[in-house]
């Protein structure tokens, strides 16, 4: 394990640096989230080494020792983007065994792989081809709505932020308070647009008397400046 990787904690591991792996790395880098790339093909490793330096591992992510070299015991999440579902399944099984608390996101190509990957331990399974087709159809039906969603979730440049704030992230003095008591918009300019309950139910435009309790999350929309101010005030 390189010295730089050994010092990482709370980072993300990306398995595979094809199209989806590159996109994941781009978004993580944009949000200043540390990550390690595991790539088996030597020519790809050589091509990206200049960009990510010693945070690239050449190896097969289906092997436990490679995952351990990538710091999986201290990682917060793993994204596996390999083109073969069986390989992703094996990585998910290994990763879940090595780190039970890891958030695991897996790519899938076949419809019947979704349930298998979730049973193996994946928190979320993404099917790029299906998502792409659905997105294109939605652009036909509701173009302005979809363009707005794209804008606030990443294509609006660095000035637009959609962030989640967990109960644990809040300063103690703001925990167990209602949304009204937080006065997020008055204090920061950002807006609370969603709420996730402790039972994992989603509420759009939660009411002012909604209470922030353990395991709950707030979804906040604002400019980069507003979100930074919010974090300074509440986190």
WOFEN-V570977 format. One record per backbone hydrogen bond with DSSP energy under -1.0 kcal/mol. CO is the residue of the C=O (numbers start at 0). NH is the residue of the N-H. Records with the same first field share a line. If there is no record, write none. Layout:
CO=NH  NH
This chain:
1=5
2=6
4=7
10=75  76
11=35
12=78
13=37
14=80
17=21
18=22
19=23
20=24
21=25
22=26
23=27
24=28
25=29
26=30
27=32
28=31
33=11
35=13
36=56
37=15
38=58
40=44
41=45
42=46
43=47
44=48
47=50  51
48=52
51=54
54=36
56=38
59=62
62=66
63=67
64=68
65=69
66=71
67=70
70=73
73=9
75=102
76=12
77=104
78=14
79=106
83=87
84=88
85=89
86=90
87=91
88=92
89=93
90=94
91=95
92=96
93=97
94=98
98=101
102=77
103=122  123
104=79
105=125
109=112
112=116
113=117
114=118
115=119
116=121
123=105
125=107
126=130
127=131
128=132
129=133
130=134
131=135
132=136
133=137
134=138
135=139
136=140
137=141
141=145
142=146
143=147
144=148
145=149
146=150
147=151
148=152
149=154
150=155
158=223
160=221
162=219
164=217
165=169
170=173
171=174
173=176
176=211
177=181
178=182
182=186
183=187
184=188
190=220
192=204
193=218
194=202
195=216
196=199
200=196
202=194
206=209
207=179
209=178
210=212
211=175
212=215
215=166
216=195
217=164
218=192  193
219=162
220=190
221=160
222=226
223=227
224=228
225=229
226=230
227=231
228=232
229=233
230=234
233=170
